[in-house]
Amino acid sequence: MTFRTGRLSVVVFAVVLLTACAGGTSPRASSSVGHARIGLAVSKECVAGSSTECVSVRGEGVLTPSNYENAGVQDATVIEDGGQSTVHVTFTDDGATVLNTLTKQAVQAGSGARLILEVGGKIVGTPAVMEPIEDREVSIIVAREDNAQTLVDSILGR
């Protein structure tokens, strides 16, 4: 999965949708059923299995955050193009502020830092962030084996 904005492409090294077999469960994530949101947190890489706080998300070890900040989502839609699914996300003004703040923190934290994306109690992405995201809109390229509509439904609280 990849985040794309007008000026930035952030590679997401691991994505697990709610329908996927493998993935990090996020028991401490706030659940906002019925509210359009993506939980965001800054964390670090780790060696999977090295501690109970280190979870594997598609083979990448990340420390499970103790909490997430809710980034409100105004809309999320699936765009299909040549067999590739993309989820286009438009954040609310407050959600965009959260995204910008946390991507700044991730950049400042250095190369081992990851922006953790949580939806529906599951970690769905762990991108490395090269520069702060300042836009309200991002596109998430979904791996071919994952279901983009399931991700949209989870983001929108359906």
C-alpha positions as CSV (number, residue, x, y, z in Angstrom):
1,M,0.0,0.0,0.0
2,T,1.3,3.5,-0.8
3,F,0.1,6.9,0.4
4,R,0.1,9.5,-2.3
5,T,-0.6,13.2,-2.1
6,G,0.1,15.9,-4.7
7,R,3.6,16.3,-3.4
8,L,4.5,13.1,-1.6
9,S,4.6,9.4,-1.9
10,V,5.0,7.5,1.3
11,V,5.6,3.8,1.0
12,V,3.5,1.7,3.3
13,F,5.6,-1.4,4.2
14,A,2.8,-3.4,5.6
15,V,-1.0,-3.4,5.2
16,V,-3.4,-5.8,6.8
17,L,-7.1,-5.4,6.2
18,L,-9.8,-6.7,8.5
19,T,-10.2,-9.7,6.1
20,A,-6.6,-10.6,6.0
21,C,-5.2,-13.6,7.8
22,A,-2.1,-12.0,9.3
23,G,-1.9,-8.8,11.2
24,G,-1.4,-6.9,14.4
25,T,-4.4,-6.6,16.6
26,S,-4.6,-3.3,18.3
27,P,-6.4,-3.9,21.6
28,R,-5.8,-0.4,22.9
29,A,-7.1,1.4,19.9
30,S,-10.2,3.4,20.5
31,S,-13.2,2.0,18.7
32,S,-15.4,4.6,17.1
33,V,-18.0,2.4,15.4
34,G,-20.2,4.6,13.2
35,H,-17.6,7.4,13.0
36,A,-15.5,7.9,10.0
37,R,-11.9,7.9,11.2
38,I,-8.4,6.5,11.0
39,G,-6.4,6.1,14.2
40,L,-2.9,7.4,13.9
41,A,0.2,7.1,16.1
42,V,3.9,7.3,15.7
43,S,5.9,4.3,16.7
44,K,9.2,2.5,16.0
45,E,10.3,-0.6,14.1
46,C,11.2,-3.7,16.2
47,V,12.2,-7.3,15.8
48,A,8.9,-9.2,15.5
49,G,8.4,-11.4,18.5
50,S,11.1,-9.7,20.6
51,S,8.5,-8.5,23.1
52,T,4.7,-8.6,23.6
53,E,4.5,-5.0,22.4
54,C,6.2,-5.8,19.1
55,V,3.7,-7.1,16.5
56,S,4.3,-8.3,13.0
57,V,2.3,-6.6,10.3
58,R,3.1,-8.5,7.1
59,G,6.5,-9.4,8.2
60,E,7.5,-6.0,9.5
61,G,7.9,-5.6,13.2
62,V,6.4,-2.5,14.9
63,L,5.9,-1.5,18.5
64,T,2.2,-1.3,19.3
65,P,1.3,2.2,20.3
66,S,-0.3,2.8,23.7
67,N,-2.9,5.0,22.1
68,Y,-4.0,6.5,18.8
69,E,-5.2,9.9,17.8
70,N,-8.4,9.9,15.8
71,A,-8.0,11.6,12.4
72,G,-11.6,12.3,11.3
73,V,-12.4,11.3,7.7
74,Q,-14.9,13.2,5.6
75,D,-15.0,10.7,2.8
76,A,-13.3,7.5,1.5
77,T,-13.9,5.9,-1.8
78,V,-12.5,3.1,-3.9
79,I,-10.9,3.9,-7.3
80,E,-10.1,1.0,-9.6
81,D,-7.6,1.5,-12.4
82,G,-6.2,-1.4,-14.5
83,G,-6.6,-3.9,-11.7
84,Q,-5.1,-1.7,-9.0
85,S,-7.3,-0.6,-6.2
86,T,-6.8,2.8,-4.6
87,V,-8.7,4.2,-1.6
88,H,-9.0,7.9,-1.8
89,V,-9.4,9.5,1.7
90,T,-10.4,13.1,2.4
91,F,-9.8,14.0,6.0
92,T,-11.9,16.6,8.0
93,D,-10.0,19.8,8.9
94,D,-9.3,18.4,12.3
95,G,-8.3,15.0,10.8
96,A,-5.9,16.8,8.5
97,T,-4.3,18.6,11.4
98,V,-3.8,15.3,13.2
99,L,-2.2,13.8,10.1
100,N,0.1,16.7,9.6
101,T,1.1,16.8,13.3
102,L,1.9,13.1,13.5
103,T,3.7,13.0,10.1
104,K,5.9,15.9,11.4
105,Q,6.6,13.8,14.5
106,A,7.5,10.7,12.5
107,V,9.9,12.7,10.3
108,Q,11.6,14.2,13.4
109,A,11.8,10.7,15.1
110,G,14.1,9.4,12.3
111,S,14.4,6.5,10.0
112,G,13.1,3.8,12.3
113,A,9.9,5.7,13.0
114,R,6.6,4.5,11.5
115,L,3.2,6.1,11.2
116,I,0.8,3.5,12.5
117,L,-2.6,3.4,10.8
118,E,-5.4,1.7,12.8
119,V,-8.9,1.0,11.6
120,G,-11.5,-1.1,13.4
121,G,-9.1,-2.2,16.0
122,K,-6.5,-3.5,13.5
123,I,-3.2,-2.0,12.4
124,V,-3.7,-1.6,8.6
125,G,-0.5,0.2,7.7
126,T,2.9,1.1,9.0
127,P,4.5,3.6,6.5
128,A,7.8,5.3,6.8
129,V,7.3,9.0,6.4
130,M,9.8,11.0,4.4
131,E,8.2,14.5,4.9
132,P,5.1,15.8,6.6
133,I,1.8,15.4,4.8
134,E,0.1,18.8,4.6
135,D,-2.9,17.9,2.3
136,R,-6.4,16.9,3.4
137,E,-6.5,14.2,0.8
138,V,-4.4,11.1,0.4
139,S,-4.7,8.0,-1.8
140,I,-3.8,4.6,-0.4
141,I,-2.8,2.0,-3.0
142,V,-4.1,-1.3,-1.7
143,A,-2.3,-4.6,-2.3
144,R,-4.0,-6.8,-4.9
145,E,-4.7,-9.5,-2.4
146,D,-6.6,-7.1,-0.1
147,N,-10.1,-5.7,-0.4
148,A,-10.2,-2.0,-0.9
149,Q,-14.0,-1.8,-0.2
150,T,-13.6,-3.5,3.2
151,L,-11.0,-0.9,4.1
152,V,-13.3,1.9,3.0
153,D,-16.2,0.4,5.0
154,S,-14.0,0.1,8.1
155,I,-12.8,3.7,7.8
156,L,-16.3,5.0,7.4
157,G,-17.5,3.0,10.4
158,R,-19.9,0.7,8.5
